Amino acid sequence: MQQQNNPLIEQFLDALWLERNLAENTLASYRLDLHALSGWLEHHGSDLLRAGSQDLQSFLAERIEGGYKATSSARLLSAMRRLFQYLYREKLREDDPTALLSSPKLPQRLPKDLSEAQVDALLNSPNVDIPLELRDKAMLEVLYATGLRVSELVGLTISDVSLRQGVVRVIGKGNKERLVPLGEEAVYWIENYMEHGRPWLINGQSLDVLFPSNRSQQMTRQTFWHRIKHYAILAGIDSERLSPHVLRHAFATHLLNHGADLRVVQMLLGHSDLSTTQIYTHVATERLKLLHQQHHPRA
């Protein structure tokens, strides 16, 4: 029965990739979730073509009770809905059993905040006399200057960057393209790295990746995550609360703190929905409240 279901899942994921051009990470997560569902249904004497709403609700409930986070549960439900809508649309089922399923409530978590002083300390941590750390310095400067997602940062190529114009071309989620300003500081460090760091890293190879690993390959997200943790420790920042995404949060929050328009920040971050960006206004508001309490005579 498991074997019968597997081709359905792969067929659905192929169709989804063609229709929506979803990121590989999202597709991989959907694949894991749906194969887990398929195995669970088989264990309970059912399959994807016969499962009812109650079966799916029970599977979802078991996952949540087993410690599944709300975000993971929401992703699981999204995968299930898309799969069964596909099966219904392709006339492989006569109904959509996910129609009555309710979404798990997601708490609106405020992004972890870094002060401008902490960002300065982090960005000044690499030893720029070492080619590998000069690369990291350039990457940190670009990340803070642009607010790129870490997958966008490690995927940058030489042709994506125009140092003369001071912009970087980014292919974001859904294959959407955007141009993001780099700023003078990031441009300076990219130029410095291109002259003194990158030649050592590529070791004479022809490579289009802007920030290669020390093995002259494209750096993985996990590698950069470990590098940023290392510099957090050097900067005296709690490494447990720091990740590449926290620098993206800092980029957005610091722009808003200095009066940037929310829609401009939305465009720079590559958010398709303004409500996704609005969570950063809460961080900026909390910062203003704190400053008010600290400095206002009647606070």
Summary of the structure (lengths in Angstrom):
residues: 299
radius of gyration: 22.9
end to end distance: 66.6
largest distance: 71.6
contacts: 863
relative contact order: 0.09
helix: 63%
strand: 5%
